């Protein structure tokens, strides 16, 4: 991928900040690593490693513009069905990247958190992740949320089970269940719902990602494969979001 001129990136940042209406929370389905590698006659793992470089770029520019929350769909529960060699390489890459980038997260005041069944990750990778989460817990800048071993449907089922148990124990009155209460039982409790969901590689689906949370999220789909997704691509997505009128089921005042 050609390096983008820094002057172009800085100009786009200024445009984003000048427009206001900055999204509070952006979520990204990082799709296309395998296809990126296939197009170049490389193993899929090469695409995943190149995808890590894209993560670094986007985390950095998200922090630069003052974004508060960035959620990355890093590994779904369905991804366990991939070839064992690829899954093993992905888990190794997760551990290596987390350890290697921890100092930069601290330097840039980024707080790392994770959403999903973290206990289902391999022991060593889980402990590396938990250590990074603990180490960055007092950072006050961008909150980087990794959706790991995550399933939107399973998240909803787990919430329903817990609410059902508490109804049976007399702790919850069914008549009092509303959106706010239900959301408090989700794994994303404490995070605002995404304002913008970006999906790379051109696929037109949500893929079991944040099903409850994205009810009124603005969608932005690009044909760019994730390893090629650049700072200016991200900033153009933000600018597109800023040009939209969000009505949440109502009509325009005009």
N, C-alpha and C positions, 0 to 999 in steps of 0.2 A: 504494500500500500504506500502511495506517495505521501510524504510528510506534508501536512498542510502548513502554508505560510502562517507564522505567528501573528502577523498583522491582521490576517483574515479572522483568525480566532478571536483576537482582542476586539475587533470591530463587531463581531456577532455578540460577544459578551455585553458590549456597551448597548447594543440594540435591545437585547433581552432585558437588561436592567432598566433601560429607559422606558420600556413599555409598561413595566409593572405587571400586576396579575401573575406573578411568578407562582407556579404550582408549588404546593407545600410538599407533596409526596409524589414521586415518579416511580413507577414499577416497570421493569423491563424483562421480556421473554427473550433471552439471548439465544437466538436460533441460527443455525447455519454453519457451525464449526465443521461438521462432517463433510458437508458439501463443499466448503472452502478447500478442505484438504483433498477431496476427491478430484476437484477441478485441476489440481496441481500434481496429481499422481502421488500424493503423500498419504501416509496412514492417518486415520481419523484422530489419533492422539496428537498429531502435529497441529490439527485444527484447534483442538482444545487448548494447546499451549499458546497458540496465536491469539485465541480468544481471551486469555488472561491479560494480554497486552491491551486489548480493547477495554477490559474492566478497569485497568489502571487509568487509562485515558479518561474514561467517563467519570470515574470517582473523583479524579482531580478537577475536571471542569465543573462537575456538580458542586463541589465545595467552593470553587472560585466564584460562582454566581450566587452562593448563599442558599442553595437548596437545603431543606431541613431533613428530608427522608428520601433514601434511594433503596428500593427493594429489587434484588436481582434473583430471578428464577434460576438457581444454580444446579439443583439436582432434584428431580421428582421421584416419587415412589415408583413410578412406571419405569424409570431409568434403570432399575435393578434388573430388568428383563434384557438389557443389552448384553452382548458377549462379555464373559467374565473378565477377559483380558482388558477390555475397554473400561469396565467398571473399576477394576483394580487400578488402572492408570489414572482414572479420574479422581479416585480417593487419594492416591499418592500425590497428584497435582494439587489437590485441595490442601493437604498438609504442608507441602513444600511452599506453596504460595502464601499461605497464612503466616508461616514462620518468617519467610523472606520479607513480606511486606509490612510486618508489624511495626517496625521502626518508622516507616513512612506514614502509617495510620496515626501513630502518636505525634509525629512531626506536624501533620496536617490537622490535628485535633479531631480526627474521625472516630466516632464511637461505633464499634462492631457489635451487632446482635444477630441472632439467627431465629428463623421460624420454621417449624416442622418437627419431625420426630428425630431429634438430635441423638437421643439415646440409641437409635438404631444404626448409627454410623460405626465403622470399625473403631476399636478402642483407642488406638494411637491417634488417629485423625480427630476423633471426638475430643480427646484431651488437649490436643494442640489448639483446636477451635475454642474450647472453653477457656483456655489460658489467655488467648487473645481477647476474648470477650471480657474477661475479668480485668485484663491489663488496660483496656481502653474505656472502662466503665465510667470514668470521671471526665472523659472528653466531652466538650460542649458544642462541637461543630456538627457537621453532617453525620446523621445516623445511617450507617450502611447495614441494611438488613439482608442477610443471605437466606433465601428460601431453600432449605436443604432437607432431603428426604421428606418432601412436602407434597401433600395432596389436598386440593380444595374440598373435594367431596368428603374425604376422611376427616378433615378438620371440622366440617359441619356435623358429621355423624358423632364425633367425640363430644361436641358441644351439646347435642341433643341428649346423648346418654347421661352426661353430667347433670343437665337440667332435670331430666327424668328422675334421676336418683334423688335430687334435692326436693323435687315435688313429693316423692314418696316419703321423704323424711319430714315433710311439712315445712321446709325452709323456703319454698317458693310457692306463691299462689299463681296457678296457671293463668288467671285473668290478668295478672300483672306483667306477663311476658310481652315485651315490645322489642323494637329494633335495637335499642340501646342495651337492654339486658342481654339479649341474645349475643350481641357483638362482644360483650364482656367475657363470654365463655370461649371465644375463638382464640387461636394461638397468636393472633395479631393484636390482642387486647392492649390498649395503650398507644397504638399507632393510629394516626388518622387514615381514612380511606384514601386510596390513590386518586389523585386528580387526573393523572395521565398514565396510560399504559402504552408502552412502545413495544412493538414486536418486529424483529428483524427477519430477513429471509423471505418475506412476502406471504407467509402462511396466514390464512384468514381464520384463525381459531384461537381460543383462550387456553386450551390444553390443561384444563383442570387447575388453573392458577387463580387464586384469590376470588373464588366464585361469588361469595357473599359481598366481599369488599368492593368489587368493581361494578356494582349495580348501576352507578351513574358516572363511572370513570370515562374520560375521553380516550378514544382509541387512535393510535397512530401506527400504521403498518408501512414498512419500507422493504423494498426488495434487496437492500444491501445485506450481505451475509455478516454475521456478528464480528468475525475477525477484522473486517474492513470498516466497521462502524467507527466513525471518527468524532472528534470533538465538535466539528462544525455540523455533522449529521445530527448529533444530539441537540445542539443549539438551534438548528432549524426546526427540530421537533418541538422544542419549547416555544419558539416563535409562532409556529402553527397553532399550538395550544392557546397562546395569548391572543390570537386573532379570532377565537371562537366565542360564541355566546352560550354560556351554560345555563340551561333553564330548569333542569331537574323536574321535568314533567309539566311545568307551567308554560305560559306563553310570554313573549317579549312584552315589556311594559309599553313599547311603542305601538 
